[in-house]
Amino acid sequence: YLQWHNNIKYRSADDYTEACSRLISQFKTNEKAIDIDTLDFINEYKMDCPLAVERLLTAGVPATVMHATGRASKDKTAAVIAAEATQEFITAMDVLRLDQRAVDEVQPVISSLLNSLHKTESVAPDFDKTKIQNWLVILNGLRASEDLTDDQVRQLLLDLDSSYAAFKTCLSK
């Protein structure tokens, strides 16, 4: 449904991303409220919706975030794009260093970082976002009320730090 609407209703990938993010958030809230296994429901009623399962249950974010379809607008300079991504990296690492461990505190920051990194494709085309994408999938698989363990925080910080270093290297090429 939203894929179809993306072509008709939304003027930009950013509008689509915002609308999908809002709907995914509502879905997650309602899913927990009704206490039903969504996959069982889908199978019982023989629903054929693999993209919805991927976006709602696995990735937990719109396709534009996972697949880099949200490009930076043409009026943004390379410096602005790189600065925004750098800011997102620093914010994500600061959140963890300030001992914020709840999934609902960390997930939006990592999602925002990934969204920002997708806009850097023209600036750093060789940058590999896989580690960040994997963490987003992990965070979306956890309940909002859960906290990351010490090991998870340490690994996420290491992955963010190494990704940030790789990003800076890609910018200097």
Solvent accessible surface area in square Angstrom, and as a share of the most:
residue,aa,sasa,rsa
1,Y,183,0.70
2,L,36,0.18
3,Q,78,0.35
4,W,144,0.51
5,H,32,0.14
6,N,46,0.23
7,N,128,0.66
8,I,110,0.56
9,K,128,0.54
10,Y,41,0.16
11,R,228,0.83
12,S,51,0.33
13,A,30,0.23
14,D,70,0.36
15,D,65,0.33
16,Y,3,0.01
17,T,12,0.07
18,E,111,0.50
19,A,5,0.04
20,C,4,0.02
21,S,49,0.31
22,R,128,0.47
23,L,76,0.38
24,I,13,0.07
25,S,64,0.41
26,Q,91,0.40
27,F,49,0.20
28,K,48,0.20
29,T,89,0.52
30,N,88,0.45
31,E,38,0.17
32,K,83,0.35
33,A,81,0.63
34,I,116,0.59
35,D,131,0.68
36,I,80,0.41
37,D,77,0.40
38,T,20,0.12
39,L,86,0.43
40,D,88,0.45
41,F,84,0.35
42,I,20,0.10
43,N,98,0.50
44,E,119,0.53
45,Y,133,0.51
46,K,177,0.75
47,M,92,0.41
48,D,133,0.69
49,C,36,0.22
50,P,92,0.58
51,L,97,0.48
52,A,41,0.32
53,V,37,0.21
54,E,70,0.31
55,R,36,0.13
56,L,46,0.23
57,L,52,0.26
58,T,61,0.35
59,A,1,0.01
60,G,6,0.06
61,V,4,0.02
62,P,3,0.02
63,A,12,0.09
64,T,4,0.02
65,V,3,0.02
66,M,27,0.12
67,H,118,0.53
68,A,11,0.08
69,T,78,0.45
70,G,1,0.01
71,R,131,0.48
72,A,22,0.17
73,S,61,0.40
74,K,204,0.86
75,D,122,0.63
76,K,72,0.31
77,T,80,0.46
78,A,59,0.46
79,A,75,0.58
80,V,66,0.38
81,I,11,0.05
82,A,16,0.13
83,A,61,0.47
84,E,62,0.28
85,A,0,0.00
86,T,36,0.21
87,Q,114,0.51
88,E,37,0.17
89,F,0,0.00
90,I,80,0.41
91,T,55,0.32
92,A,2,0.01
93,M,10,0.05
94,D,62,0.32
95,V,18,0.10
96,L,6,0.03
97,R,145,0.53
98,L,132,0.66
99,D,94,0.49
100,Q,71,0.32
101,R,62,0.23
102,A,20,0.15
103,V,7,0.04
104,D,83,0.43
105,E,75,0.34
106,V,2,0.01
107,Q,34,0.15
108,P,69,0.43
109,V,25,0.15
110,I,1,0.01
111,S,21,0.14
112,S,47,0.30
113,L,0,0.00
114,L,0,0.00
115,N,34,0.17
116,S,14,0.09
117,L,0,0.00
118,H,2,0.01
119,K,39,0.16
120,T,2,0.01
121,E,54,0.24
122,S,96,0.62
123,V,33,0.19
124,A,3,0.02
125,P,98,0.62
126,D,102,0.53
127,F,11,0.05
128,D,98,0.51
129,K,26,0.11
130,T,64,0.37
131,K,94,0.40
132,I,1,0.00
133,Q,37,0.17
134,N,79,0.40
135,W,17,0.06
136,L,0,0.00
137,V,49,0.28
138,I,76,0.39
139,L,0,0.00
140,N,16,0.08
141,G,61,0.58
142,L,49,0.24
143,R,135,0.49
144,A,48,0.37
145,S,95,0.61
146,E,68,0.31
147,D,93,0.48
148,L,3,0.02
149,T,78,0.45
150,D,97,0.50
151,D,112,0.58
152,Q,52,0.23
153,V,10,0.06
154,R,190,0.69
155,Q,82,0.37
156,L,0,0.00
157,L,37,0.19
158,L,108,0.54
159,D,15,0.08
160,L,0,0.00
161,D,72,0.37
162,S,44,0.29
163,S,6,0.04
164,Y,33,0.12
165,A,52,0.40
166,A,46,0.35
167,F,0,0.00
168,K,102,0.43
169,T,77,0.45
170,C,17,0.10
171,L,56,0.28
172,S,94,0.61
173,K,171,0.72
